[in-house]
Amino acid sequence: MANSLDRMADFDLTPEQREVRRVVREFAEKEILPYVEKYEAEERYPVELIAKLPDMGLLGPMIPEEYGGSFSDVVTYGIICEEIARVDWVVASVISVANSLCAGSLLDFGTKAQKDKFLPGITQGDIICSACLTEPGGGTDLGNMQTTATKVDGGWLINGTKVFISHAAHAGLFFLVASVDREKKHKGVTAFVFDPREVEKGLSIGKFPMRTLKRDNLAEVHFEDAFIPDEALLGKPGGGFPILGGALDTGRFSVAARCVGQAQRCLDLALPYAMEREAFGQKLGNFQMTQQKVSDMVCRTQQARGLVYQLGRMKDSGVKRASMESSMAKLCSSQAAVQNALDGMQIFGGYSCSEEYEIGRLLLEAKSLEFGEGTSELHNRLIAEFALGIRQQ
Ligand SMILES: Cc1cc2nc3c(=O)[nH]c(=O)nc-3n(C[C@H](O)[C@H](O)[C@H](O)COP(=O)(O)OP(=O)(O)OC[C@H]3O[C@@H](n4cnc5c(N)ncnc54)[C@H](O)[C@@H]3O)c2cc1C
């Protein structure tokens, strides 16, 4: 059964990409999976698990070799995100925030000094990255950003609050967006990269209480006249939106790949359970209504994977921005991850709510991926606008 699923997933991968999947899957199952529930129960950020990544080259799959990275191609990056997310949301998030949002922006828009300062440290595991975009007033309408950056001698003063910030308390790099002129809306949005540990005053990182992902230690980040130097500016003042666009384009690819991993995990858990558990003297898997769920889960996962790999191949062929395709992959795969978690839970029955089983935890984790890097509503709107010709790629 598993072989038929793997055959389709791997069908048009190169031998190298298949080997990456095999090696990363083995690593993830042995070195990460057995410890995830423990970190979640202890509400502890998994620094020790993250520390295992550099030796495997897993912290820089989009970073070129000259900076210590292991970049080979975008599809391979997707496979890595998928396989790590299959076992843990948080460790996969470390990889995708660092490579898509942060390193991607640095590679495209950073100065040599900024690249030299941050990229090698990211690949070696010395620098965890955090992206500070969302604000209490809303994460979808980023053009209406309230956080401000005011020019002063030698740098910028940042004021405002960011919420839901993953990895913030452990970060050695903040990718921050703030407005230099709020009246200009999205044309005032400006990007910065800096080490939060070097900010002397005015920056505080508080806990952001969550019902899920307690091991992520999501944070609320406050800036009150926090000074960051001129060298922190990424690109030009007011040039943050195009940087964000590029970052989110790749970000949505990696989040979509993570969703495929989560959707697959629901299958991995539900299939053996359906063939073990009995009711009315039969295995659950023999009931047609269970089979309907299994069939839907298999098709959804493979449809999402197909969109993700196709997007990766477009990027590998040199298409720099694939906004519509990124939205399609992100929308379909996040909804597949949520629906697979729901169907998987139904197969587990009441035990899906027991701490003994993983499947129930996956539901809120999958749902959170439907919000991050653009909600379903935003992607529905973008896809429709591209299709209708209201918006151009
Ligand atoms: C686990 C987790 C980790 C996260 N990590 C990070 C992080 O590291 N960094 C970061 O910056 N953010 C992070 N986020 C925040 C995430 O990006 C936001 O939740 C997301 O962008 C949506 O913003 P919001 O929650 O403020 O919702 P809102 O923007 O308030 O939207 C609320 C609802 O209204 C809908 N809506 C909004 N506008 C429209 C419209 N025009 N038409 C129709 N519907 C609309 C939205 O789709 C949504 O369903 C994280 C979130 C979670 C749950």
The ligand as a Gaussian input file, in Angstrom:
#p B3LYP/6-31G(d) Opt

LIG

0 1
 C        1.218000      29.175000      14.135000
 C        1.357000      30.496000      13.476000
 C        2.647000      30.966000      13.197000
 C        2.791000      32.226000      12.627000
 N        4.063000      32.713000      12.415000
 C        4.225000      33.983000      11.946000
 C        5.527000      34.547000      11.828000
 O        6.549000      33.902000      12.098000
 N        5.627000      35.824000      11.398000
 C        4.537000      36.581000      11.086000
 O        4.719000      37.731000      10.711000
 N        3.283000      36.078000      11.199000
 C        3.100000      34.806000      11.628000
 N        1.831000      34.274000      11.755000
 C        0.675000      35.130000      11.480000
 C       -0.035000      34.819000      10.181000
 O        0.780000      35.166000       9.101000
 C       -1.365000      35.609000      10.214000
 O       -2.204000      34.964000      11.135000
 C       -1.995000      35.701000       8.863000
 O       -1.234000      36.523000       8.023000
 C       -3.422000      36.291000       8.930000
 O       -3.450000      37.485000       9.649000
 P       -4.499000      37.658000      10.863000
 O       -4.416000      36.444000      11.715000
 O       -4.219000      38.976000      11.492000
 O       -5.906000      37.650000      10.187000
 P       -6.690000      38.900000       9.560000
 O       -5.824000      39.611000       8.588000
 O       -7.291000      39.686000      10.668000
 O       -7.849000      38.155000       8.784000
 C       -8.914000      37.486000       9.508000
 C       -9.778000      36.726000       8.513000
 O      -10.352000      37.653000       7.582000
 C      -10.055000      37.250000       6.266000
 N       -9.891000      38.417000       5.399000
 C       -9.037000      39.465000       5.550000
 N       -9.140000      40.311000       4.518000
 C      -10.081000      39.797000       3.682000
 C      -10.641000      40.188000       2.427000
 N      -10.229000      41.293000       1.793000
 N      -11.603000      39.421000       1.875000
 C      -12.017000      38.286000       2.490000
 N      -11.529000      37.859000       3.664000
 C      -10.573000      38.590000       4.247000
 C       -8.763000      36.468000       6.364000
 O       -8.601000      35.611000       5.264000
 C       -8.986000      35.723000       7.675000
 O       -9.747000      34.578000       7.437000
 C        1.652000      33.017000      12.301000
 C        0.361000      32.513000      12.554000
 C        0.207000      31.276000      13.145000
 C       -1.182000      30.789000      13.434000

